[in-house]
Amino acid sequence: MTTKPKQKLSWKRVGIALLIVFVGLWVLNSIAMHVFVWYEAKHSAGYDPRSALTPQALADHRVADVSDGTTINRYGYSFCVPWANANFTKDFNSVTSIGFADGSHLLFYNPADYIDLLTPFSKGGTYRKELGVLIGDQATRTHFNLLSAELSSLPSDASLFYSRRSNARIMMLSTMKSLKIPSNTTAIYSIGTPTLRGFQFDDSSKSPTFIKLVLFDENDQAIELDLHGPRGSTQPALSQEQINGIIASIHPVN
């Protein structure tokens, strides 16, 4: 009776087998992470129809004279609204609320309290540089650039053929976009004047009770206004010419 000689354990083969297993797991993990980031980017805004909105050019550039309404001076800025007969004014640290006799009212937010991904960090901070790597240096240069990048992002742009970083960028910007757009918004318009640039949320003819403005001055300070018409009204609170008049009247004061 003969016995088969015992085969010696080959550590080389064991090492190769372990390496193959390790590489296989790493590849599977990378693929899984890639698919996960793509899926999250694709569905970062859920099924919110606002996620499909991007800034459009404003067609109506007519400017109404609103100087015969009410002039507001707060937070180092002055502007006019066409509404007269203010019946209450409430000043808080971060916002001023002013109501008018016809039921209209506005909220003017303190520019010093504007918040976005850049707010807590200095321009030269490490975090800001890392954020720039993820979403692009151009987007992190100013608050306006960042909001513009957020509003221009589309979850539908995510693709399995893009890099994980590209999909992560779409996911982050689209998620922030969903937080910045007011509820029930149906349109976003780009605003540009010699001294201001920013965005108007909603069409005055389609949203009779609410228009939001987020504008940035030459120093990248945010001027954020919520303009509300009378509650329950079915008529536009403001025409586009009046909104343009409000924007044209905004200027810094000493």
C-alpha positions in Angstrom: 0.0 0.0 0.0 1.4 3.3 -1.0 0.6 6.7 0.5 0.5 9.9 -1.3 3.2 12.3 -0.2 1.9 15.3 1.7 1.9 18.5 -0.3 3.8 21.3 1.3 1.8 24.4 2.1 2.7 27.1 -0.4 2.7 30.4 1.3 3.2 32.0 -2.1 -0.1 30.5 -3.2 -1.8 31.6 0.0 -0.5 35.1 -0.4 -1.8 35.2 -4.0 -5.2 33.9 -3.0 -5.5 36.4 -0.2 -4.4 39.2 -2.5 -7.1 38.1 -5.0 -9.7 38.1 -2.3 -8.6 41.5 -1.0 -8.6 43.0 -4.5 -12.0 41.4 -5.3 -13.5 42.8 -2.1 -12.0 46.3 -2.8 -13.4 46.3 -6.3 -16.8 45.2 -5.2 -16.8 47.8 -2.4 -15.7 50.5 -4.9 -18.5 49.4 -7.3 -21.0 49.4 -4.5 -19.9 52.9 -3.3 -20.1 54.2 -6.8 -23.6 52.9 -7.3 -24.6 54.2 -3.9 -23.4 57.7 -4.6 -25.0 57.7 -8.0 -28.3 56.5 -6.6 -28.2 59.1 -3.8 -27.3 61.9 -6.3 -30.1 60.8 -8.6 -32.7 60.8 -5.8 -31.1 63.6 -3.6 -34.2 65.7 -4.1 -36.7 62.9 -4.0 -39.6 63.5 -6.4 -39.8 67.2 -5.6 -40.7 69.0 -8.9 -38.6 72.0 -7.7 -35.5 69.9 -8.3 -36.0 70.3 -12.1 -36.1 74.1 -11.9 -33.0 76.1 -12.9 -32.5 79.9 -13.2 -34.0 81.4 -16.3 -33.5 84.8 -17.9 -36.0 87.4 -16.8 -38.1 88.5 -19.8 -39.7 91.7 -18.3 -37.1 94.4 -17.5 -39.5 97.3 -17.1 -39.0 99.2 -13.9 -41.9 100.8 -12.0 -41.5 103.8 -9.8 -42.2 102.6 -6.2 -40.9 105.6 -4.4 -44.4 106.8 -3.5 -44.9 103.7 -1.3 -42.8 103.0 1.8 -39.0 103.4 2.3 -37.3 100.8 4.5 -33.9 101.4 6.2 -32.5 98.4 8.0 -29.2 96.5 8.3 -27.2 99.1 6.4 -29.5 99.1 3.3 -32.4 101.2 2.0 -35.1 100.2 -0.5 -38.7 101.1 -1.4 -41.8 99.0 -1.7 -45.0 100.1 -3.4 -47.2 99.4 -0.4 -48.1 102.3 1.8 -49.6 102.7 5.3 -47.4 100.3 7.4 -49.4 99.3 10.4 -46.7 97.3 12.3 -43.0 96.9 12.3 -41.2 94.2 14.4 -37.4 94.2 14.6 -35.6 91.1 15.6 -31.8 90.3 15.5 -32.0 88.3 12.3 -35.1 89.6 10.5 -37.4 92.7 10.3 -41.2 92.1 9.7 -43.3 95.0 8.3 -47.0 94.7 7.7 -49.3 97.0 5.7 -52.9 98.1 5.9 -53.9 96.1 2.8 -52.7 92.9 4.4 -49.3 92.7 2.5 -46.2 92.3 4.5 -42.4 91.7 4.0 -39.6 90.0 5.8 -36.1 91.5 5.4 -33.4 89.2 6.7 -30.2 90.5 8.4 -27.4 90.0 5.8 -25.0 89.2 8.7 -27.0 86.1 9.4 -27.0 84.6 5.9 -26.1 80.9 6.0 -24.7 78.6 3.5 -21.9 76.0 3.2 -19.3 78.8 3.2 -20.6 80.8 6.1 -18.7 79.4 9.1 -15.4 79.2 7.3 -12.7 81.8 6.2 -11.8 82.1 2.6 -8.4 80.5 3.2 -9.6 77.7 5.6 -8.7 74.1 5.0 -12.4 73.1 4.9 -13.1 75.7 2.2 -10.3 74.2 0.1 -11.6 70.7 0.6 -15.1 71.9 -0.3 -13.7 73.4 -3.5 -12.2 70.1 -4.4 -15.6 68.5 -4.1 -17.9 71.1 -5.7 -15.4 73.1 -7.7 -13.2 76.1 -6.8 -15.4 78.5 -8.8 -18.5 77.6 -6.7 -16.7 78.4 -3.4 -15.3 81.8 -4.4 -18.5 83.7 -3.4 -21.8 83.1 -1.8 -23.4 84.1 -5.1 -21.4 81.5 -7.0 -22.3 78.8 -4.5 -26.1 79.6 -4.7 -25.8 79.8 -8.5 -24.2 76.3 -8.6 -26.8 74.9 -6.3 -29.7 76.2 -8.2 -28.2 75.1 -11.5 -27.7 71.5 -10.4 -30.0 68.8 -11.6 -30.3 65.3 -9.9 -31.1 64.0 -13.4 -27.5 64.8 -14.4 -26.1 62.1 -12.2 -24.8 59.1 -14.2 -23.2 55.7 -13.6 -20.6 56.8 -16.2 -19.5 59.8 -14.1 -16.9 59.6 -11.5 -17.9 59.1 -7.8 -16.7 62.7 -7.2 -18.9 64.1 -10.0 -21.9 62.3 -8.6 -21.1 63.4 -5.1 -21.0 67.0 -6.3 -24.4 66.7 -7.9 -25.7 65.0 -4.7 -24.4 67.8 -2.4 -25.5 70.7 -4.6 -29.0 69.2 -5.3 -29.6 68.6 -1.6 -28.7 72.2 -0.7 -30.8 73.4 -3.6 -33.9 71.6 -2.2 -33.3 73.6 1.1 -32.9 77.0 -0.6 -36.0 77.0 -2.9 -39.3 78.1 -1.2 -42.2 75.7 -1.2 -44.5 75.7 -4.2 -42.0 77.6 -6.3 -42.7 77.3 -10.0 -39.9 79.4 -11.5 -36.5 80.8 -10.8 -35.2 84.0 -12.5 -31.7 85.4 -12.7 -31.4 89.0 -11.6 -28.6 91.3 -12.7 -28.2 95.0 -12.2 -25.0 97.2 -12.2 -24.8 96.7 -8.4 -26.7 93.5 -7.6 -26.9 90.0 -8.9 -29.0 87.1 -7.6 -32.3 85.3 -8.0 -36.1 85.8 -7.9 -38.1 82.8 -6.8 -41.5 82.5 -8.6 -43.4 84.4 -11.2 -45.5 87.2 -9.9 -48.4 86.3 -12.2 -48.4 82.7 -11.1 -47.7 83.2 -7.4 -50.0 86.0 -6.2 -49.2 85.8 -2.6 -45.4 85.3 -2.3 -42.2 86.3 -4.1 -38.7 85.8 -2.7 -35.6 87.7 -3.6 -32.0 86.7 -2.8 -29.6 89.2 -4.1 -25.9 89.9 -3.5 -24.2 93.3 -3.6 -20.7 94.1 -4.8 -19.3 92.9 -1.5 -21.1 89.6 -1.8 -23.4 90.6 1.1 -26.8 88.8 0.9 -30.0 90.9 0.6 -32.9 88.5 1.2 -36.5 89.7 1.0 -39.8 87.8 1.3 -42.7 89.7 -0.2 -46.1 88.5 0.8 -49.4 89.7 -0.6 -52.7 89.8 1.4 -53.6 86.3 2.8 -56.1 84.6 0.6 -55.7 87.0 -2.3 -56.1 85.6 -5.8 -54.5 88.7 -7.4 -50.8 89.3 -7.9 -49.4 91.1 -4.9 -46.8 92.7 -7.1 -46.3 93.1 -10.8 -42.9 92.3 -12.3 -42.3 96.0 -13.0 -42.9 96.7 -9.3 -40.5 93.9 -8.3 -37.9 95.3 -10.6 -38.6 98.7 -9.0 -37.9 97.3 -5.6 -34.7 95.8 -6.8 -33.6 99.1 -8.5 -34.2 101.0 -5.3 -31.9 98.9 -3.1 -28.7 100.7 -2.1 -26.4 100.7 0.9 -26.6 103.5 3.5 -24.1 104.7 6.0 
